Amino acid sequence: MKLIVVESPAKGRTIESFLGKDYKVLSSYGHIRDLPKGKLGIDVEKNFEPTYVIPTKARKHVTLLKKESKKANEVILATDEDREGESISFHLKEVLGLKNPKRIVFHEITKSAIEEALQNPRTINEQLVEAQQARRILDRLVGYKLSPFLWKKVARGLSAGRVQSVAVRLVADREREIEAFKPEEYWSLEALLHKLNDALEFSASLVKKDGKAVPKLGIKSKEESEAILQDLKGANWQVREVERKETRRNPLPPFTTSTLQQTAAQRLHFSAKQTMQLAQQLYEMGAITYHRTDSLNLSALAKTSAEKYLKENYGKEYVFPRSFKTRSKGAQEAHEAIRSTSAERTHIKLTGPQAKLYDLIRGRFLASQAAPALFDSASIDIAAASCIFRATGQTLKFDGFLKVYPMKFEETELPPLQKQEGLILSKLLPSQHFTQPPARYTEATLVKMLEEQGIGRPSTYAPTLSTIQERGYVDKDAQRRFHLTELGAVVTDLLVEHFPDIVDAKFTAEMEENLDKIAEGTKEWQPMLKAFYEPFAETLEKKYEDVSKETLVVETGEKCPECGSPLVVRFGRFGKFTACTNFPKCRYTESLEENKPQQLGISCPRCGNGEIVAKRTKRGKIFYACNRYPECDFALWNKPTGEKCEKCEALLVEAGKTKIKCSNKECPSLQKKGSSSTA
């Protein structure tokens, strides 16, 4: 019997379904060894040697694997193909006492891919193992050493991290840009025109004045706008230039981890964490290829299958095979982009969210090998006095890749116009505008920024975004945009002032490049860690003495009602609170008014005696509950409107920016805001 070891039971079941009775597939359930909890586990005096332990939850899995590996004729390690997967294989080899285990890798969990991998085993890649180990030690050194500093100087329960702290700083820097932004006034000028014998109007915008281009911010005030309007009084409007041409819109490349997270956030409103969980499920089912990748490469077989599908289902004119060049630093070209394992839609039964993500991945894959979309485009320049106005339009001529991967585009059809043709002005529309501050980050745009700056790697984006929210450093508004919390601002300012390298994007990106070099075998891991740790440890030791916690508290001028000592406002993990300065002898604390439950003026529908108030969970998420808890445990995640459902009398709650729904899960009532009837 041959034993194959994977890290996930779902992945194991899929692989086992392809193999005969000569194979047995077991799971390690993730990492079977890790650095210990409760202590550093790294000998910083002896070349950063780690001490690994078997976590309690992994012991029963290790016992079973040891037992079965002794029975097996051969043990094959089939963990994921990235650094984490290579590390798991290495630790399996060490713990199970395997001398020369076979290591197999594959981009997709299909019968053909597994059979090919079994025919082409390799040994464990020690360079990838060292790169993962260096990353783990680096993250442990930063987190384990710097987090206690935050506990002492700010509040217990906080954390710092090599990637998470930079992510929070990006949000903080954007917040400061928004605060410092000063709107700038500008004006635009639009003309509504029509042909002499045709009442159909079209619009044209001012693009030139006195032979010079008018930029977006070119008209600075109402006075300048009115001067142009005066110049145009009684002017003749005549077509100056007509340009008609065919334009192409090419498809986007297949997904990488980063672009999948961004697009799923924009189109499906999935968080990065949710996207990766669903992608993991789809991969383990055999529906998509490996989902942690920054490569845009597609196998020849995948391209051929896409070409065949497009030709048979849409016609040969829809086929346009192409390759894409990966721009991401450190990308593994031997890996593949994320795609469906078949061009045909999978027969595997999927849940709703799984199906949505699968269709997104499959559509993008097919589109990458489809023909460009073709548009008939027109640009008309129209002269009036000393001004040139321009009208543009486009109509779809051939849908191409849009057939399998729809994208938004606007069609504007202009009337047939000839040079020198006269036009009639219907109306001039001057419009006042103000420049807008930079937009706050969403999960999609923050992931994009992390990738562009080389911070973290595909596998780190989702956990990083989850961590900074769980720690209370950022929160999201109704438009899913990140806002810096007061706690996030305090922690970031502290790190920027005293540990600038830790929150510096360029420094963090250089560390990522060093890890890539270790994986490539061009850099040694221990000297890299030494070069980072020695100055970091020296700075940390000084800062424990230099930084006073009192600079991070605010005196209230009030006395403690229990012991008479001064009261101050301190930061806790979940926000600010009032506390006695005589702690720990006196443990008096008081919630600030801003943290107290918010009254909504809505009676509790369950007990009738209490009122619904807005509260926060320990992780900062808002929910709505009866103020008589624990006597009454009524609670809702969605904000109640105060109105009742016409069908079942349950409370109506907000279900987005434009809709409200019934809080009773068994009642399908849904309506638009402002509507009095349910649908």
Secondary structure, 3 states (H helix, E strand, C coil): CEEEEECCHHHHHHHHCCCCCCEEEEECCCCCCECCCCCCCEECCCCCEECCECCHHHHHHHHHHHHHHHHCCEEEECCCCCHHHHHHHHHHHHHHCCCCCEECCCCECCHHHHHHHHHCCECCCHHHHHHHHHHHHHHHHHHHHHHHHHHHHCCCCCCCCCCHHHHHHHHHHHHHHHHHCCCCEEEEEEEEEEECCCCCCEEEEEEEECCEECCCCCECCHHHHHHHHHHHCCCCEEEEEEEEEEEEECCCCCECHHHHHHHHHHHHCCCHHHHHHHHHHHHHHCCEECCCCCCCCCCHHHHHHHHHHHHHHCCHHHECCCCCCCCCCCCCCCCCCECECCCCCCCCCCCHHHHHHHHHHHHHHHHHCECCEEEEEEEEEEEECCEEEEEEEEEEEECHHHHCCCCCCCCECCCCCCCCCEEEEEEEEEEEEECCCCCCCEHHHHHHHHHHCCCCCHHHHHHHHHHHHHCCCEEECCCCEEEECHHHHHHHHHHHHHCCCCCCHHHHHHHHHHHHHHHHCCCCHHHHHHHHHHHHHHHHHHHHHHCCHHHHCEEEEEECCCCCCEEEEEEECCEEEEEECCCCCCCCEEECHHHCCEEEEEECCCCCCCEEEEEECCCCCEEEEECCCCCCCCEECCCEEEEECCCCCCEEEECCCCEEEECCCCCCCEEECCCCCCC
